[in-house]
Amino acid sequence: MIKKSAHLSKKIFSSDIEQVPTRNGYGEGLVEAGKKDKRVVALCADLTESTRTEYFKKVFPERFIEVGVAEQLLATLAAGMANYGKIPFIASYSAFSPGRNWEQIRTTIALNDLPVKIAGAHSGISVGPDGATHQQLEDIAIMRAMPNMMVIAPCDSIETTKATISAAQTAKPIYIRFTREKTPVFTTNKTPFKIGKAEIFWESKNPKVTIIGCGSLVYEALLAARELKSQGIGSIVINSHTIKPLDKNTIINAVKKTKAVVTIEEHQITGGLGGAVAEILSQNYPTPIRFVGIKDRFGESGEPQELLKKFGCTAQDVIKAVKDMIRKK
């Protein structure tokens, strides 16, 4: 059942649950971060409205820079500003940043361990009609492999706001990925959030599987857990919003109870959250694991929910993976 300490929305499974794009949470968090610290500046690559950086621009026009369609400049300019005491947030579609400027992020930001925050909007398959070129499905893999870089994938708009504010207060390079489409808002202002600390959102009695998710698909994990409970299969659901550094203790302690794991992410199953979890378990507590996510293919145009279903990223796919695992245990 939902853990009381998680402080989740009372409407979590209601048909009228609020739906808000996580990118809105980024814009709101950026404004709050700017109010708290005058060193916060925002830069964008000709996508100010789409990334919701426009919220910051309206409040702090003197601390905003539009670099145009020049993602390499976006990263290097921010690195220079960070080197002289600013806290820059750079925003674009994740297909372009870090997709296009990975080398500049690596060499000018991460190598120098500068506190630049890379905001990757429109990540995942749910970008929808924009198609394969804009559906960034490899960003977690390429960013978590980068030394000094922290990687965060918030689960809803409220958590994205918290992640953005926390990122501004953390003196490290950080990548935050978020989505375009409206998604359920199921956390609250009281829901705990700390970079590097995973949260248990659901725990049944005598759980048989640990379900670990990140981003908006944590909600699909919770839907799966509710359905599994009705079928007599208990579970633990973990919101692993921080993929690097991964919360080893929370994950290992949960897995010791269940002896089985299913991960879910809107990303390639190679190198993403599932890969990070598998790495930790193989070294500390080898456990059977199944991966729900994109299986070595590019995206395609379509409506977001249709694509999530076609690419196997729904609650039903989690349920299928859980049952398959239990059957073979």
Backbone bond lengths (Angstrom), bond angles and torsions (degrees), N, CA, C in turn:
res aa  C-N    CA-C-N  psi(-1)  N-CA   C-N-CA  omega(-1)  CA-C   N-CA-C  phi
1 M - - - 1.452 - - 1.524 110.34 -
2 I 1.334 116.69 162.77 1.458 121.16 -179.83 1.524 109.28 -59.53
3 K 1.311 116.67 131.51 1.452 121.10 179.83 1.527 109.77 -75.32
4 K 1.324 116.27 129.41 1.459 120.32 -179.55 1.520 111.41 -61.57
5 S 1.320 116.81 -34.28 1.461 120.68 -178.72 1.521 112.44 -67.83
6 A 1.351 117.05 -15.69 1.461 120.53 -179.58 1.526 112.06 -76.20
7 H 1.353 116.87 -22.36 1.469 121.94 179.20 1.528 111.58 53.71
8 L 1.320 116.40 53.46 1.456 120.49 178.58 1.522 111.10 -86.12
9 S 1.319 116.23 165.28 1.459 121.72 -177.09 1.528 111.47 -61.51
10 K 1.318 116.24 141.85 1.463 121.08 177.19 1.530 111.19 -69.55
11 K 1.322 116.40 -18.35 1.469 121.27 179.67 1.528 111.87 -98.30
12 I 1.310 116.90 19.53 1.456 120.67 -170.04 1.531 114.02 -53.47
13 F 1.319 117.50 -37.53 1.458 119.95 -179.39 1.528 112.46 -110.17
14 S 1.335 116.07 16.27 1.456 120.76 -179.30 1.522 110.43 -81.41
15 S 1.315 116.16 149.90 1.468 120.77 179.08 1.519 111.98 -68.75
16 D 1.337 117.30 -20.26 1.464 120.36 -179.87 1.532 112.16 -104.73
17 I 1.328 116.61 26.70 1.455 119.84 176.51 1.533 109.75 -59.02
18 E 1.315 116.64 140.05 1.465 121.19 -178.84 1.527 110.91 -63.40
19 Q 1.315 115.80 139.96 1.469 122.02 179.87 1.530 108.65 -121.97
20 V 1.330 116.22 121.00 1.473 121.84 -177.91 1.528 108.79 -140.99
21 P 1.328 118.52 137.24 1.469 119.70 176.43 1.529 111.14 -64.10
22 T 1.312 117.11 140.06 1.465 119.14 179.22 1.529 111.06 -65.41
23 R 1.334 118.28 -23.66 1.468 120.41 177.43 1.528 111.03 -62.56
24 N 1.343 118.14 -29.21 1.464 120.43 175.61 1.518 110.49 -62.83
25 G 1.328 115.43 -38.90 1.464 119.70 178.32 1.514 111.90 -63.21
26 Y 1.340 116.10 -34.58 1.467 119.50 176.68 1.523 110.41 -63.80
27 G 1.322 117.06 -48.93 1.458 120.35 -179.60 1.517 112.49 -59.05
28 E 1.326 116.13 -43.31 1.463 120.42 -179.94 1.527 111.05 -67.70
29 G 1.320 116.46 -40.67 1.456 119.98 178.91 1.514 112.14 -66.13
30 L 1.325 116.25 -35.56 1.460 121.01 179.65 1.531 110.76 -63.86
31 V 1.315 116.59 -41.38 1.465 120.65 177.14 1.530 110.54 -63.01
32 E 1.324 116.29 -45.69 1.472 119.68 179.62 1.524 111.18 -62.87
33 A 1.326 116.40 -41.02 1.467 120.04 177.91 1.520 110.26 -62.24
34 G 1.340 116.40 -38.84 1.461 121.01 178.56 1.514 112.90 -65.40
35 K 1.315 116.29 -35.61 1.465 120.49 177.86 1.524 111.58 -68.81
36 K 1.326 115.34 -34.76 1.468 120.23 -177.61 1.528 112.89 -78.00
37 D 1.322 116.92 -26.98 1.467 119.87 -173.36 1.531 109.54 -146.11
38 K 1.328 116.39 117.59 1.457 121.56 -178.32 1.524 112.58 -68.72
39 R 1.314 117.90 -12.44 1.464 120.66 179.06 1.526 112.19 -77.35
40 V 1.328 117.45 -14.98 1.468 121.33 -178.82 1.528 109.77 -70.82
41 V 1.323 115.39 127.07 1.461 122.09 175.47 1.524 108.22 -129.69
42 A 1.312 116.74 158.72 1.467 120.70 -178.59 1.518 110.02 -127.63
43 L 1.330 115.10 137.45 1.462 121.98 177.17 1.523 108.20 -128.61
44 C 1.333 116.25 147.42 1.456 119.32 -179.83 1.524 110.33 -143.87
45 A 1.324 115.25 155.31 1.463 121.53 -177.98 1.524 110.33 -109.56
46 D 1.331 115.56 67.82 1.460 122.85 174.26 1.525 113.80 65.72
47 L 1.342 116.92 23.96 1.463 121.04 178.81 1.529 109.78 -134.25
48 T 1.321 115.37 39.39 1.463 121.29 -173.46 1.518 112.42 -60.37
49 E 1.330 116.86 -41.94 1.463 119.96 179.77 1.524 111.05 -72.60
50 S 1.323 117.50 -47.25 1.460 121.72 -175.61 1.522 112.70 -62.68
51 T 1.323 117.03 -36.59 1.471 120.30 -178.53 1.526 112.07 -87.24
52 R 1.324 116.50 -5.47 1.466 124.80 -177.80 1.535 112.42 69.55
53 T 1.333 116.68 16.36 1.461 120.10 171.90 1.524 109.74 -65.57
54 E 1.323 117.17 -17.27 1.467 121.67 178.97 1.531 111.83 -59.14
55 Y 1.339 117.24 -28.43 1.469 119.66 177.74 1.533 109.77 -59.01
56 F 1.329 115.82 -45.54 1.462 121.52 -179.23 1.526 110.05 -68.76
57 K 1.316 117.24 -42.08 1.464 121.97 -178.68 1.526 111.61 -57.47
58 K 1.330 116.57 -39.90 1.459 120.76 -178.47 1.525 112.38 -68.39
59 V 1.325 116.96 -33.83 1.466 121.03 -177.70 1.526 111.68 -87.93
60 F 1.339 116.09 -37.75 1.467 120.94 -176.32 1.537 110.56 -128.61
61 P 1.321 118.60 64.73 1.468 120.16 -177.03 1.527 113.54 -59.48
62 E 1.328 116.42 -30.19 1.462 119.99 -179.06 1.521 112.63 -75.69
63 R 1.337 117.37 -10.35 1.467 121.56 179.77 1.531 111.39 -112.92
64 F 1.318 115.74 19.23 1.459 121.29 -179.70 1.530 109.96 -118.79
65 I 1.346 116.10 139.39 1.460 121.45 177.81 1.524 109.42 -129.85
66 E 1.315 116.35 125.87 1.460 122.28 174.08 1.524 107.60 -98.85
67 V 1.333 116.83 114.90 1.463 119.86 -176.75 1.527 112.49 -95.15
68 G 1.326 117.21 -8.04 1.457 119.94 -177.55 1.521 111.34 79.67
69 V 1.322 116.35 -167.23 1.463 120.85 -177.54 1.529 108.35 -79.13
70 A 1.328 114.71 78.13 1.466 120.96 -175.51 1.529 108.45 -153.66
71 E 1.331 115.54 72.24 1.468 119.94 -173.27 1.525 113.38 -64.39
72 Q 1.357 117.85 -32.36 1.461 120.06 177.67 1.533 110.22 -64.82
73 L 1.321 116.38 -41.56 1.468 121.01 176.04 1.518 110.40 -65.12
74 L 1.318 116.90 -38.01 1.462 121.82 178.81 1.526 110.57 -52.80
75 A 1.331 116.56 -46.17 1.471 121.08 -178.43 1.520 112.41 -72.85
76 T 1.323 117.12 -45.64 1.467 119.46 -175.14 1.524 112.42 -70.81
77 L 1.318 116.62 -36.23 1.463 120.22 176.38 1.521 110.62 -63.86
78 A 1.336 115.92 -42.88 1.464 120.28 178.51 1.524 111.19 -63.60
79 A 1.336 116.75 -38.67 1.461 120.36 178.53 1.519 110.73 -61.10
80 G 1.320 116.72 -43.21 1.460 119.97 178.38 1.515 111.89 -63.05
81 M 1.318 116.76 -41.93 1.466 120.62 179.27 1.527 111.19 -65.22
82 A 1.334 116.70 -40.45 1.466 120.75 178.58 1.524 110.95 -65.29
83 N 1.314 116.23 -35.45 1.462 120.66 -179.76 1.526 111.64 -64.99
84 Y 1.334 116.06 -21.40 1.459 120.49 179.19 1.528 112.63 -110.67
85 G 1.337 115.84 25.64 1.462 119.90 167.44 1.505 117.81 101.85
86 K 1.333 118.74 -3.50 1.456 120.21 178.37 1.533 110.75 -84.14
87 I 1.335 116.14 164.54 1.466 122.74 174.41 1.521 106.74 -117.66
88 P 1.331 117.60 88.90 1.461 120.55 -174.49 1.533 112.94 -85.19
89 F 1.324 114.69 139.78 1.454 123.11 169.23 1.526 106.83 -111.58
90 I 1.328 117.15 124.45 1.463 120.08 178.83 1.530 108.48 -113.79
91 A 1.323 116.07 133.96 1.464 119.66 -174.09 1.518 111.91 -129.85
92 S 1.314 114.30 140.23 1.453 123.10 173.00 1.518 107.00 -164.22
93 Y 1.325 117.61 -179.38 1.459 119.32 169.55 1.529 107.10 -66.52
94 S 1.317 116.65 143.01 1.465 119.93 -177.84 1.528 111.76 -64.34
95 A 1.334 118.10 -21.97 1.467 120.65 175.63 1.526 111.24 -65.04
96 F 1.343 116.24 -24.50 1.465 121.35 -178.11 1.530 112.66 -105.27
97 S 1.315 116.76 -31.45 1.462 121.82 178.10 1.526 107.77 -143.59
98 P 1.341 116.78 99.83 1.461 129.60 22.99 1.526 116.57 -94.81
99 G 1.317 119.30 6.30 1.456 119.94 -173.94 1.514 114.79 -61.21
100 R 1.328 117.61 -40.12 1.466 121.05 -175.79 1.527 112.58 -98.69
101 N 1.321 118.22 -27.42 1.470 121.16 -172.48 1.532 112.83 -114.73
102 W 1.325 116.07 27.83 1.468 120.11 -176.95 1.527 111.63 -56.31
103 E 1.317 117.14 -40.58 1.467 119.76 -177.44 1.529 111.39 -65.74
104 Q 1.327 116.85 -39.55 1.465 119.35 178.65 1.528 110.84 -68.94
105 I 1.333 116.82 -37.65 1.468 119.58 175.57 1.520 109.91 -62.54
106 R 1.315 115.51 -44.04 1.476 120.25 -179.32 1.530 111.88 -61.34
107 T 1.345 116.45 -49.82 1.461 120.66 -169.70 1.520 113.79 -82.86
108 T 1.333 116.99 -38.24 1.469 118.10 -175.53 1.527 113.40 -95.70
109 I 1.347 116.99 -24.88 1.475 119.78 -177.84 1.525 111.81 -104.69
110 A 1.316 117.42 -62.73 1.465 120.77 -173.13 1.527 112.36 -68.06
111 L 1.320 117.49 -43.55 1.459 120.46 -179.12 1.523 111.64 -59.15
112 N 1.325 116.19 -33.94 1.468 121.48 179.57 1.529 112.69 -94.53
113 D 1.344 115.84 2.17 1.470 121.62 178.01 1.529 112.47 52.89
114 L 1.327 115.38 47.26 1.461 121.26 -177.56 1.530 111.06 -92.35
115 P 1.332 117.83 145.39 1.474 121.33 -174.56 1.523 114.50 -79.96
116 V 1.327 116.44 53.02 1.458 120.84 174.77 1.528 108.56 -88.05
117 K 1.304 116.73 139.00 1.466 122.00 179.70 1.534 108.87 -108.59
118 I 1.316 116.13 120.25 1.457 121.71 -178.10 1.528 108.41 -98.28
119 A 1.315 116.74 116.13 1.464 121.71 -178.62 1.523 108.92 -102.25
120 G 1.336 116.71 110.37 1.459 121.90 -178.51 1.518 110.94 -100.62
121 A 1.319 116.99 102.48 1.464 121.73 -178.62 1.527 111.01 -87.77
122 H 1.332 115.52 166.25 1.466 122.20 175.39 1.526 111.91 56.50
123 S 1.303 117.06 40.20 1.464 120.63 178.62 1.529 110.07 -83.17
124 G 1.325 115.66 161.85 1.451 120.92 174.07 1.518 114.44 82.87
125 I 1.330 114.38 -179.39 1.460 122.20 -176.94 1.530 112.21 -78.25
126 S 1.329 116.82 -22.39 1.466 121.08 -174.05 1.525 112.97 -75.35
127 V 1.344 118.35 3.83 1.461 120.65 170.30 1.534 109.10 -56.33
128 G 1.337 115.80 -31.91 1.458 120.43 170.39 1.509 115.37 86.17
129 P 1.347 118.18 -125.08 1.468 122.01 -171.97 1.526 114.69 -62.30
130 D 1.341 118.73 -18.36 1.470 120.65 -179.05 1.528 111.90 -61.92
131 G 1.317 117.33 -24.90 1.458 120.77 172.06 1.515 116.17 84.16
132 A 1.325 114.73 -172.72 1.462 122.74 -169.27 1.520 113.96 -59.31
133 T 1.335 118.05 -36.46 1.461 119.86 -176.89 1.527 112.12 -64.61
134 H 1.315 117.28 -28.69 1.462 121.39 -176.88 1.530 113.50 -104.98
135 Q 1.312 117.98 -6.42 1.468 121.45 -179.51 1.525 108.92 -90.61
136 Q 1.323 115.24 92.67 1.463 120.99 -176.66 1.530 109.75 -77.63
137 L 1.322 115.67 113.66 1.463 121.65 -175.88 1.525 112.28 -119.46
138 E 1.333 117.18 7.15 1.462 121.27 -176.13 1.522 113.31 -123.10
139 D 1.313 118.54 1.68 1.465 121.53 -170.69 1.521 114.64 -66.88
140 I 1.329 117.42 -36.89 1.473 118.99 178.71 1.524 109.13 -62.00
141 A 1.321 116.45 -42.96 1.460 120.77 -178.11 1.523 111.88 -62.41
142 I 1.337 116.71 -47.41 1.456 118.57 -175.91 1.529 112.40 -73.48
143 M 1.324 117.15 -25.81 1.466 118.93 -178.51 1.526 112.59 -88.10
144 R 1.306 118.00 -33.97 1.464 117.58 -179.73 1.521 112.08 -75.33
145 A 1.332 117.12 -16.86 1.457 120.43 175.92 1.526 111.87 -79.44
146 M 1.314 117.06 -11.20 1.456 121.73 -175.85 1.532 111.42 -84.82
147 P 1.321 119.31 123.55 1.466 121.50 178.53 1.536 111.37 -57.23
148 N 1.321 115.12 145.30 1.469 124.94 178.78 1.529 114.59 75.66
149 M 1.338 117.63 -15.13 1.463 120.96 -174.53 1.527 111.88 -84.75
150 M 1.341 116.26 131.60 1.455 122.16 171.92 1.524 108.13 -98.63
151 V 1.350 117.30 149.66 1.464 121.39 -175.17 1.525 109.92 -130.93
152 I 1.345 116.07 126.15 1.464 121.48 -177.19 1.523 109.76 -129.53
153 A 1.336 116.41 135.40 1.469 122.40 175.31 1.534 107.87 -129.79
154 P 1.335 118.63 89.19 1.468 122.34 -176.70 1.528 111.91 -64.36
155 C 1.336 115.59 153.52 1.466 120.49 -172.73 1.522 114.47 -88.80
156 D 1.329 118.99 -21.69 1.468 120.99 177.22 1.520 109.29 -156.19
157 S 1.332 117.64 -177.37 1.464 120.82 -174.26 1.526 112.27 -66.06
158 I 1.329 117.19 -37.46 1.462 119.68 179.29 1.526 110.76 -64.87
159 E 1.314 116.40 -43.41 1.459 119.39 179.52 1.530 111.10 -69.04
160 T 1.327 117.81 -31.40 1.461 120.56 176.64 1.525 110.58 -64.52
161 T 1.328 116.82 -38.75 1.463 120.44 175.39 1.521 110.59 -60.60
162 K 1.327 116.08 -46.87 1.469 120.51 179.69 1.526 111.16 -62.34
163 A 1.335 116.00 -41.79 1.465 120.52 -178.70 1.527 110.84 -63.95
164 T 1.325 116.64 -39.30 1.465 120.89 -179.32 1.523 110.97 -66.49
165 I 1.327 116.40 -44.27 1.464 120.49 178.27 1.526 110.63 -63.90
166 S 1.322 116.30 -44.27 1.467 120.56 179.68 1.524 111.73 -64.82
167 A 1.330 116.38 -36.90 1.462 120.35 179.21 1.526 110.64 -61.12
168 A 1.333 116.26 -40.03 1.466 120.35 -179.98 1.524 111.67 -63.49
169 Q 1.318 115.98 -25.59 1.462 121.08 -177.65 1.523 112.81 -94.60
170 T 1.322 116.62 3.15 1.460 122.21 -177.54 1.525 109.36 -112.11
171 A 1.316 117.34 120.90 1.471 122.20 -173.73 1.528 112.14 -83.21
172 K 1.338 115.95 57.43 1.467 122.13 -179.80 1.531 109.08 -143.96
173 P 1.323 117.33 157.93 1.465 119.01 169.61 1.526 108.70 -67.55
174 I 1.325 116.85 134.45 1.465 120.87 -177.25 1.524 109.82 -137.12
175 Y 1.326 114.71 135.39 1.463 120.31 172.82 1.520 108.78 -107.16
176 I 1.343 116.99 125.66 1.465 122.95 176.96 1.526 107.66 -117.23
177 R 1.332 116.83 122.32 1.469 119.67 178.16 1.525 109.33 -106.52
178 F 1.329 115.76 140.72 1.461 119.41 177.16 1.518 109.54 -148.70
179 T 1.324 115.68 174.37 1.458 120.59 -166.59 1.528 113.61 -113.30
180 R 1.304 114.55 169.98 1.461 121.75 179.68 1.531 111.95 -91.06
181 E 1.322 116.26 -44.71 1.466 122.22 -170.91 1.529 111.59 -73.25
182 K 1.327 115.67 153.02 1.459 120.12 172.39 1.520 109.39 -65.00
183 T 1.328 116.45 136.03 1.462 121.75 178.13 1.524 109.52 -135.85
184 P 1.335 117.82 158.53 1.458 120.65 -177.10 1.530 113.26 -58.33
185 V 1.336 114.96 138.44 1.462 121.45 174.57 1.526 106.49 -99.34
186 F 1.319 116.83 101.43 1.459 119.83 -172.80 1.522 113.64 -118.40
187 T 1.349 117.49 -3.18 1.466 119.25 170.72 1.531 107.46 -96.67
188 T 1.310 116.63 174.56 1.466 122.01 178.52 1.525 108.72 -131.85
189 N 1.305 115.83 177.13 1.468 119.57 178.08 1.527 111.69 -64.03
190 K 1.344 116.57 -20.73 1.463 121.00 179.86 1.528 113.47 -89.70
191 T 1.313 116.92 -10.56 1.465 119.61 179.77 1.523 109.53 -63.70
192 P 1.315 118.63 127.08 1.472 120.53 -177.92 1.528 112.04 -60.50
193 F 1.314 115.54 141.10 1.468 120.67 172.72 1.516 109.36 -147.38
194 K 1.301 115.47 127.53 1.455 122.21 174.17 1.520 107.68 -149.15
195 I 1.312 116.94 129.35 1.457 120.37 178.97 1.527 109.43 -56.43
196 G 1.330 116.01 128.97 1.456 120.85 179.98 1.516 115.09 88.66
197 K 1.346 116.89 -0.76 1.476 120.48 -178.30 1.527 109.96 -120.07
198 A 1.333 116.67 106.63 1.466 121.18 176.87 1.522 110.14 -70.56
199 E 1.329 116.11 154.33 1.457 121.24 -178.89 1.527 110.84 -122.23
200 I 1.324 115.84 135.77 1.463 121.24 174.42 1.519 108.47 -85.31
201 F 1.327 117.05 116.46 1.462 122.44 -178.07 1.525 112.32 -96.32
202 W 1.318 118.00 -20.93 1.471 121.71 -175.50 1.521 108.38 -148.88
203 E 1.322 116.28 136.75 1.464 119.20 174.29 1.525 109.82 -151.03
204 S 1.316 116.28 116.29 1.455 122.70 178.68 1.527 110.02 -87.34
205 K 1.313 115.06 165.60 1.462 119.21 171.51 1.529 108.29 -73.38
206 N 1.306 116.32 140.39 1.468 122.71 -179.41 1.528 112.04 50.09
207 P 1.314 117.64 56.59 1.471 120.10 -177.91 1.522 112.16 -66.08
208 K 1.330 115.02 143.90 1.460 120.55 -178.65 1.531 113.15 -107.53
209 V 1.343 116.66 -12.17 1.457 119.60 -178.41 1.527 109.79 -151.89
210 T 1.329 115.80 145.28 1.461 122.23 173.46 1.524 108.12 -102.70
211 I 1.324 116.47 124.10 1.469 121.93 178.52 1.518 107.45 -107.14
212 I 1.317 116.67 120.72 1.462 121.80 -176.22 1.524 108.98 -116.83
213 G 1.321 116.45 123.65 1.454 120.09 -178.57 1.509 112.57 -131.81
214 C 1.334 115.31 168.26 1.457 121.16 173.67 1.520 108.51 -143.74
215 G 1.318 116.31 160.88 1.454 119.87 -179.50 1.518 112.39 66.50
216 S 1.316 116.02 -161.79 1.467 120.50 -175.52 1.523 113.25 -67.02
217 L 1.331 118.22 -16.20 1.465 119.84 -179.96 1.527 113.02 -76.29
218 V 1.325 117.47 -4.11 1.470 119.50 170.33 1.524 109.26 -58.91
219 Y 1.331 115.98 -33.69 1.469 119.62 178.28 1.520 111.17 -64.14
220 E 1.333 117.38 -39.16 1.465 120.52 176.20 1.527 110.18 -63.42
221 A 1.315 117.34 -35.46 1.464 121.23 177.31 1.524 110.90 -63.19
222 L 1.334 116.26 -39.63 1.466 120.11 178.90 1.529 111.14 -69.48
223 L 1.318 117.41 -39.36 1.468 120.48 175.80 1.531 110.28 -60.85
224 A 1.329 115.31 -40.36 1.469 119.74 178.71 1.520 110.79 -65.40
225 A 1.314 116.78 -42.07 1.463 121.05 -179.37 1.523 111.38 -61.75
226 R 1.332 116.53 -40.48 1.471 120.01 178.43 1.522 110.82 -64.09
227 E 1.341 117.06 -44.00 1.458 120.38 179.43 1.526 111.34 -66.57
228 L 1.317 116.52 -40.72 1.468 120.19 178.78 1.526 110.98 -62.73
229 K 1.321 116.48 -38.72 1.461 120.77 178.80 1.527 110.53 -61.04
230 S 1.339 116.87 -40.18 1.463 120.39 180.00 1.522 111.56 -66.21
231 Q 1.343 115.97 -18.94 1.457 121.33 178.95 1.531 112.19 -101.58
232 G 1.331 115.08 10.34 1.457 119.90 176.18 1.520 114.94 81.99
233 I 1.335 116.75 17.77 1.470 120.72 179.54 1.523 108.67 -113.40
234 G 1.320 116.16 110.11 1.457 121.08 -179.28 1.515 111.78 -80.85
235 S 1.342 116.14 155.84 1.456 120.10 -178.42 1.525 111.69 -153.05
236 I 1.324 114.59 167.14 1.455 123.10 170.81 1.525 106.58 -119.82
237 V 1.327 117.52 130.99 1.469 121.28 177.55 1.522 108.84 -113.06
238 I 1.330 115.10 125.15 1.464 121.49 -179.19 1.519 109.72 -114.05
239 N 1.329 116.03 129.65 1.456 122.08 171.51 1.528 107.82 -90.33
240 S 1.326 116.17 100.42 1.463 120.68 179.94 1.527 108.72 -96.80
241 H 1.323 115.74 68.89 1.464 120.61 -177.35 1.524 112.00 -62.19
242 T 1.322 116.97 -32.45 1.460 119.66 176.03 1.519 108.65 -96.48
243 I 1.318 115.87 117.83 1.459 121.35 -178.50 1.520 110.38 -93.12
244 K 1.319 115.31 -27.21 1.460 120.37 172.88 1.519 108.14 -145.44
245 P 1.343 119.17 118.47 1.470 126.00 -0.47 1.533 112.04 -77.04
246 L 1.311 116.35 137.61 1.462 122.10 179.42 1.523 109.54 -76.08
247 D 1.325 116.19 143.92 1.467 121.43 179.45 1.527 109.10 -80.86
248 K 1.317 116.65 89.29 1.459 121.70 -175.93 1.522 112.30 -60.12
249 N 1.323 116.89 -45.68 1.468 119.93 -173.34 1.522 112.48 -62.88
250 T 1.332 117.13 -47.74 1.462 119.83 -178.94 1.525 110.69 -61.89
251 I 1.318 117.09 -43.20 1.464 121.18 -178.49 1.523 111.35 -67.42
252 I 1.304 117.74 -49.21 1.471 120.74 -177.54 1.525 111.16 -64.36
253 N 1.328 117.55 -41.50 1.472 120.10 -179.90 1.526 111.33 -63.76
254 A 1.334 117.46 -37.93 1.467 120.71 178.41 1.522 110.19 -68.81
255 V 1.321 116.58 -43.32 1.458 120.88 -176.74 1.532 111.23 -67.01
256 K 1.298 117.48 -30.93 1.469 120.38 177.01 1.530 110.92 -62.60
257 K 1.329 116.69 -27.42 1.464 120.76 178.55 1.532 111.83 -78.36
258 T 1.321 117.27 -31.83 1.461 120.24 -169.95 1.527 114.69 -107.64
259 K 1.329 116.46 -28.40 1.485 121.65 -179.66 1.534 112.93 63.51
260 A 1.337 117.04 20.29 1.463 120.77 178.48 1.530 108.98 -158.54
261 V 1.337 116.62 146.36 1.466 121.16 -175.46 1.526 111.19 -137.93
262 V 1.342 115.58 140.39 1.464 122.20 168.45 1.528 106.31 -129.15
263 T 1.335 117.26 130.26 1.458 120.77 175.54 1.515 109.49 -108.76
264 I 1.340 116.53 151.44 1.464 120.94 178.35 1.517 109.08 -139.38
265 E 1.340 116.04 132.54 1.458 121.42 -178.50 1.520 109.77 -156.57
266 E 1.328 116.05 153.41 1.461 121.80 177.01 1.535 108.20 -93.99
267 H 1.319 114.66 66.33 1.464 122.57 -169.40 1.522 107.40 -164.83
268 Q 1.319 116.54 163.57 1.454 119.81 173.79 1.534 109.87 -56.76
269 I 1.332 116.95 140.47 1.460 118.41 178.81 1.527 110.79 -73.28
270 T 1.325 116.99 -12.92 1.461 121.14 174.81 1.524 109.58 -87.09
271 G 1.311 116.88 118.54 1.456 120.82 172.53 1.512 117.02 84.17
272 G 1.328 118.08 -0.44 1.459 120.42 -178.24 1.518 113.01 -94.49
273 L 1.336 115.96 -145.48 1.459 121.44 179.04 1.521 110.84 -58.71
274 G 1.342 116.28 -46.58 1.463 119.67 -178.83 1.511 112.02 -58.54
275 G 1.329 116.44 -42.24 1.456 120.30 178.22 1.516 111.77 -63.59
276 A 1.334 116.74 -40.64 1.462 120.97 179.31 1.528 110.90 -63.94
277 V 1.343 116.55 -42.39 1.464 120.71 178.53 1.529 110.22 -64.57
278 A 1.329 116.45 -43.72 1.466 120.60 -179.96 1.524 111.68 -61.58
279 E 1.323 117.01 -38.23 1.462 120.90 178.80 1.527 111.15 -61.52
280 I 1.315 115.68 -45.63 1.462 119.91 -178.51 1.528 111.42 -67.61
281 L 1.335 116.79 -43.76 1.460 119.61 -178.60 1.524 111.83 -67.55
282 S 1.320 117.37 -37.53 1.470 119.48 -179.65 1.519 111.75 -62.48
283 Q 1.309 116.67 -28.73 1.460 121.01 -178.56 1.526 113.42 -91.21
284 N 1.330 116.44 -24.37 1.460 119.76 -172.92 1.527 114.92 -118.48
285 Y 1.342 117.45 -33.95 1.456 120.34 -175.86 1.524 108.97 -160.06
286 P 1.327 118.10 76.15 1.470 121.41 -176.62 1.526 112.01 -51.75
287 T 1.328 115.52 126.65 1.460 121.84 -171.75 1.529 110.39 -145.60
288 P 1.340 118.32 142.64 1.475 120.18 173.84 1.529 110.51 -58.58
289 I 1.324 116.64 137.96 1.466 120.80 -175.77 1.520 110.53 -143.10
290 R 1.333 115.98 144.80 1.460 122.79 174.16 1.530 107.59 -124.84
291 F 1.347 115.49 148.62 1.456 120.74 -176.43 1.527 110.63 -117.17
292 V 1.328 116.49 124.38 1.461 122.14 174.08 1.523 107.37 -108.16
293 G 1.324 115.98 120.19 1.462 121.03 -177.47 1.518 109.38 171.56
294 I 1.313 116.50 -160.28 1.457 121.78 -178.89 1.524 109.12 -82.14
295 K 1.307 116.49 127.88 1.467 121.43 -171.97 1.534 111.18 -103.19
296 D 1.324 115.58 80.57 1.458 123.46 171.14 1.528 112.95 53.52
297 R 1.321 115.70 52.75 1.456 119.58 176.48 1.524 109.40 -152.22
298 F 1.306 116.07 159.91 1.458 121.02 175.40 1.522 109.53 -85.29
299 G 1.315 115.37 165.13 1.455 120.33 179.99 1.513 111.88 -79.46
300 E 1.329 115.10 -171.03 1.464 122.03 177.60 1.516 108.54 -158.96
301 S 1.318 116.11 166.32 1.458 120.29 -178.91 1.532 111.21 -72.95
302 G 1.326 115.52 146.62 1.456 120.51 178.75 1.508 109.89 164.17
303 E 1.307 117.30 173.65 1.457 121.12 175.64 1.532 109.24 -73.96
304 P 1.330 117.30 143.19 1.467 120.84 -174.33 1.526 115.30 -50.13
305 Q 1.324 117.91 -50.19 1.461 119.74 -177.88 1.522 111.98 -67.29
306 E 1.328 116.65 -34.18 1.464 120.11 176.27 1.529 110.63 -63.69
307 L 1.320 115.64 -40.24 1.463 120.12 -178.78 1.523 111.44 -70.03
308 L 1.323 117.20 -40.63 1.464 119.68 178.06 1.522 110.64 -60.19
309 K 1.326 115.81 -38.82 1.469 120.17 178.20 1.522 111.15 -69.37
310 K 1.333 116.55 -46.57 1.463 120.36 -177.49 1.528 111.94 -63.58
311 F 1.332 116.36 -36.91 1.462 120.40 -176.57 1.535 112.68 -91.15
312 G 1.325 116.52 7.14 1.459 120.14 173.20 1.507 115.56 71.93
313 C 1.346 116.70 45.76 1.466 121.06 -176.48 1.528 111.82 -124.55
314 T 1.313 118.15 40.05 1.461 121.81 -177.21 1.526 111.38 -119.55
315 A 1.335 114.32 173.66 1.464 120.07 177.73 1.524 111.08 -57.90
316 Q 1.327 117.03 -37.72 1.464 119.92 -179.75 1.523 111.72 -64.64
317 D 1.313 116.85 -32.08 1.465 120.28 177.34 1.526 110.63 -71.03
318 V 1.320 116.33 -34.59 1.466 120.02 175.65 1.523 109.84 -65.84
319 I 1.327 115.79 -45.75 1.466 120.64 -179.99 1.524 110.53 -59.05
320 K 1.308 116.49 -43.77 1.466 121.00 179.26 1.523 110.75 -61.54
321 A 1.329 116.97 -43.19 1.469 121.19 179.86 1.526 111.29 -65.21
322 V 1.334 116.18 -40.26 1.471 120.76 179.17 1.522 110.52 -62.96
323 K 1.329 116.08 -48.11 1.467 119.56 -177.91 1.529 111.28 -65.12
324 D 1.309 116.21 -37.60 1.451 120.04 178.02 1.527 110.98 -62.88
325 M 1.314 115.29 -40.95 1.451 120.35 -179.74 1.542 111.49 -67.68
326 I 1.314 115.61 -45.55 1.463 119.72 -179.35 1.522 111.25 -63.48
327 R 1.317 116.03 -37.11 1.461 121.17 -179.76 1.535 110.85 -64.44
328 K 1.328 116.44 -30.44 1.454 120.29 -176.39 1.526 113.69 -99.00
329 K 1.333 116.64 -1.50 1.473 119.72 -179.86 1.541 110.80 -68.86
